[in-house]
Amino acid sequence: MYLISACLAGVNCRYNGGNNQCDWVKQFMKDKDCLLVCPEEMGGLSTPRPPSERIGSKVISKDGQDVTDNFLTGAEKSIQKAEETAAELEQEIAGN
């Protein structure tokens, strides 16, 4: 199972409502089990949203909001989803 950034797969979840579709990623996904994630959305941020950047240990949106917790939550949820999916695959393999 591969964890893929949803915007690289062509999902319109980027901060500006677009995507960063990458033909290489789309080709890579064709014959593989993939899980698409958008950590920003999983962290509770909307699409579209103001762009954000890391400043020291914080993530600050262009409009001055501290969105660090959103980014951390999204990252944690992405990791959790990957771990859950791996556990499901392990159970499936063990059952065969």
Legacy VTK file of the C-alpha trace (Angstrom):
# vtk DataFile Version 3.0
C-alpha trace
ASCII
DATASET POLYDATA
POINTS 96 float
0.000 0.000 0.000
1.299 3.423 -0.918
0.285 6.650 0.775
-0.009 9.343 -1.912
-0.610 13.060 -1.571
-4.077 13.610 -3.012
-3.095 16.818 -4.818
-0.302 14.962 -6.667
-2.927 12.459 -7.810
-5.020 15.280 -9.277
-7.506 15.886 -6.451
-8.406 19.568 -6.132
-7.422 19.961 -2.490
-4.513 22.366 -2.802
-4.731 25.633 -0.845
-5.978 27.499 -3.937
-8.562 24.854 -4.861
-6.391 23.334 -7.568
-4.035 20.400 -7.613
-0.417 19.544 -8.352
-1.198 16.606 -10.596
1.954 14.767 -11.499
1.877 12.460 -14.508
4.607 10.300 -12.994
2.531 9.785 -9.838
-0.603 8.972 -11.854
1.360 6.417 -13.883
2.902 4.937 -10.725
-0.543 4.476 -9.170
-2.017 2.500 -12.073
-1.034 -0.976 -10.897
-0.666 -0.392 -7.157
-2.875 -0.142 -4.112
-2.798 3.503 -3.087
-4.372 5.584 -0.373
-4.866 9.261 -1.200
-4.572 11.731 1.664
-4.699 15.478 2.084
-3.230 16.197 5.509
-4.390 19.809 5.414
-8.026 18.818 4.892
-7.680 15.953 7.371
-6.471 18.549 9.861
-9.651 20.569 9.438
-8.535 23.214 6.952
-10.860 24.137 4.111
-10.200 24.150 0.394
-9.536 26.755 -0.764
-7.613 28.242 2.156
-4.985 30.928 2.621
-1.491 29.659 1.824
0.653 28.835 4.845
4.327 28.618 5.580
6.501 27.328 8.352
7.992 30.048 10.501
10.264 28.525 13.113
8.276 25.798 14.828
4.893 27.224 13.778
2.827 27.105 10.592
1.257 30.491 9.893
-1.280 31.261 7.183
-0.883 34.300 4.964
-3.698 35.981 6.893
-1.772 35.542 10.170
-3.571 32.547 11.675
-1.538 29.944 13.534
-2.531 26.698 11.786
0.189 24.576 13.389
-2.337 22.369 15.188
-4.216 21.753 11.927
-1.034 20.631 10.200
-0.006 18.412 13.110
-3.475 16.860 13.349
-3.529 16.208 9.605
-0.116 14.576 9.730
-1.157 12.402 12.675
-4.388 11.355 10.940
-2.464 10.517 7.759
-0.067 8.331 9.710
-2.974 6.690 11.545
-4.720 5.952 8.244
-1.541 4.396 6.865
-1.133 2.253 9.983
-4.788 1.142 9.881
-4.492 0.221 6.218
-1.301 -1.754 6.835
-3.003 -3.616 9.674
-5.928 -4.480 7.392
-3.535 -5.792 4.749
-1.632 -7.861 7.310
-4.896 -9.434 8.512
-5.928 -10.173 4.941
-2.584 -11.827 4.158
-2.668 -13.847 7.390
-6.183 -15.043 6.585
-5.151 -16.512 3.199
LINES 1 97
96 0 1 2 3 4 5 6 7 8 9 10 11 12 13 14 15 16 17 18 19 20 21 22 23 24 25 26 27 28 29 30 31 32 33 34 35 36 37 38 39 40 41 42 43 44 45 46 47 48 49 50 51 52 53 54 55 56 57 58 59 60 61 62 63 64 65 66 67 68 69 70 71 72 73 74 75 76 77 78 79 80 81 82 83 84 85 86 87 88 89 90 91 92 93 94 95
